[in-house]
Amino acid sequence: MASIIERKRKDGSPSYMAQIVIKRDGKTVHRENKTFSKRREAAAWGAFREGELSKPGVVEEIKKEDPTLGEAIGRYEREAKRLGRTKAAVLNSLKGYDIASKRCSEIRSDHIVALARELAETRQPSTVAGYLTFLSGVFKISRPAWGYPLDEKAMTDAITVAAKLEMTGRSNQRDRRPTVDEMSRLMQFFATRTERSLPMERISAFALFSARREGEIVRVRWPDLDEAHSRILVRDAKDPRGSSGNHIWTELTPEALAIIKATPKTGELIFPYKGDTINFSWRNACNMLGIPDLKFHDLRHEGVSRLFELGRTIPQVASVSGHRSWQNLQRYTHIRETGDKWAGWPWLATVAPEPESA
């Protein structure tokens, strides 16, 4: 017989959840529930649904459309057009947790909260929040797209609980900026390597003066360069709503345009390299030179900070950085320095030399 569980909605009115659990040999083989506004409706549905489930073969047929969460994640990975490196890695790692072995119909909010608690033991709150955000994408499409009985409300409730218990939270804003000396040392290191297949000095300088992310740098194409108007089309730019298809025109600073013009054309891509390779090379150089806590992404922060120091307004900076929300640039309004610390930097002339006059 179905269990009827009374709950209170946010407005104080009652709701009644009919819960059906079918066991065989002491093990749960199927679980499902449905919520109603009236107890008698919940009881009627429970009795009707139990009758349907008692028919031979019905539960077995349902199990075919009730895969484990790990299997649902796997299908999401296969069918998503572009996941992105971080999201793909997170989803793949989640398949190794206990919750991934549960069938979709079995997963409740407390299971997801338990996952968050386990993640929080070794990860920062912002990282845990990212894991749950990526997982919620699987919950959002599983039922409407494939008919898998994943409860999206369970995920929403779990995210709320995890935030209240401070297992999740926002990341601390980084303020690390490279000094001119640090950048010069890095450029010298890159320029003197025997392996020259990756022009890190040019890529690093472009990241600084364009304020572009490494993933965006390796996607910019020669056909998308509008040299006459000093701008470039950034394809699949990062966005909370999804990067796929998010193509935006961004202004190129004079320095960034000069670097592109000095770059040899070897194909459609301006920088035909991999983001992982760039990050690895950057980390290796920083370790070799003893430069602490400096990430390649910090060059974007430096590029944006420089524009404010040059006196650019928030809309003007956004036209370069590609920020859709000006609110994200409010963190830079505390900057009180003025001028350009990179003026006369000799390495810019090295990666973007003046063209010889005819």
HELIX and SHEET records of a PDB file:
HELIX    1   1 ARG A   39  LEU A   53  1                                  15    
HELIX    2   2 VAL A   58  LYS A   64  1                                   7    
HELIX    3   3 LEU A   69  GLU A   79  1                                  11    
HELIX    4   4 ARG A   85  LEU A   94  1                                  10    
HELIX    5   5 ASP A   98  SER A  101  5                                   4    
HELIX    6   6 CYS A  104  GLU A  106  5                                   3    
HELIX    7   7 SER A  109  ALA A  120  1                                  12    
HELIX    8   8 PRO A  125  ILE A  141  1                                  17    
HELIX    9   9 SER A  142  TRP A  146  3                                   5    
HELIX   10  10 GLU A  152  LYS A  164  1                                  13    
HELIX   11  11 VAL A  180  ALA A  191  1                                  12    
HELIX   12  12 MET A  200  SER A  210  1                                  11    
HELIX   13  13 GLU A  214  ILE A  217  1                                   4    
HELIX   14  14 TRP A  222  ASP A  224  5                                   3    
HELIX   15  15 GLU A  227  HIS A  229  5                                   3    
HELIX   16  16 PRO A  254  LYS A  261  1                                   8    
HELIX   17  17 GLY A  275  LEU A  289  1                                  15    
HELIX   18  18 ASP A  298  GLU A  309  1                                  12    
HELIX   19  19 ILE A  314  SER A  321  1                                   8    
HELIX   20  20 TRP A  326  TYR A  332  5                                   7    
HELIX   21  21 PRO A  346  VAL A  351  1                                   6    
SHEET    1   A 3 SER A   3  LYS A   8  0                                        
SHEET    2   A 3 PRO A  14  ARG A  24 -1                                        
SHEET    3   A 3 LYS A  27  PHE A  36 -1                                        
SHEET    1   B 3 LEU A 225  ASP A 226  0                                        
SHEET    2   B 3 ARG A 231  VAL A 234 -1                                        
SHEET    3   B 3 ILE A 248  GLU A 251 -1                                        
END                                                                             
